[in-house]
Protein backbone atom coordinates (compact mmCIF):
# COMPACT_ATOMS: atom_id res chain seq x y z
CA UNK A 1 0.00 0.00 0.00
CA UNK A 2 1.56 3.31 -1.09
CA UNK A 3 1.63 6.33 1.16
CA UNK A 4 -0.13 9.43 -0.03
CA UNK A 5 1.90 12.49 -0.99
CA UNK A 6 0.65 14.30 2.13
CA UNK A 7 1.87 11.45 4.33
CA UNK A 8 5.28 11.56 2.67
CA UNK A 9 5.51 15.33 3.14
CA UNK A 10 4.51 14.98 6.79
CA UNK A 11 7.15 12.29 7.26
CA UNK A 12 9.80 14.50 5.62
CA UNK A 13 8.77 17.43 7.82
CA UNK A 14 8.97 15.26 10.94
CA UNK A 15 12.43 14.06 9.92
CA UNK A 16 13.54 17.65 9.32
CA UNK A 17 12.26 18.76 12.74
CA UNK A 18 13.98 15.80 14.39
CA UNK A 19 17.27 16.61 12.64
CA UNK A 20 17.05 20.23 13.82
CA UNK A 21 16.30 19.11 17.38
CA UNK A 22 19.27 16.72 17.37
CA UNK A 23 21.51 19.45 15.96
CA UNK A 24 20.38 21.90 18.65
CA UNK A 25 20.89 19.28 21.37
CA UNK A 26 24.44 18.64 20.15
CA UNK A 27 25.13 22.39 20.22
CA UNK A 28 23.85 22.63 23.80
CA UNK A 29 25.88 19.58 24.86
CA UNK A 30 28.99 21.05 23.26
CA UNK A 31 28.46 24.39 25.01
CA UNK A 32 27.95 22.70 28.40
CA UNK A 33 31.10 20.63 27.89
CA UNK A 34 33.05 23.79 26.95
CA UNK A 35 31.80 25.55 30.09
CA UNK A 36 32.67 22.58 32.31
CA UNK A 37 36.18 22.39 30.87
CA UNK A 38 36.63 26.16 31.23
CA UNK A 39 35.49 25.96 34.84
CA UNK A 40 37.83 23.04 35.55
CA UNK A 41 40.76 24.95 34.04
CA UNK A 42 40.08 28.23 35.83
CA UNK A 43 38.99 26.78 39.17
CA UNK A 44 41.64 27.26 41.84
CA UNK A 45 43.20 24.02 43.01
CA UNK A 46 43.19 23.41 46.74
CA UNK A 47 45.56 20.71 47.93
CA UNK A 48 43.76 20.61 51.27
CA UNK A 49 40.52 19.29 49.79
CA UNK A 50 39.44 16.22 51.73
CA UNK A 51 39.49 13.10 49.59
CA UNK A 52 37.17 10.14 49.94
CA UNK A 53 39.24 7.34 48.39
Buried (B, 14 or more C-beta within 10 A) or exposed (E): EEEEEEEEEEEEEEEEEEEEEEEEEEEEEEEEEEEEEEEEEEEEEEEEEEEEE
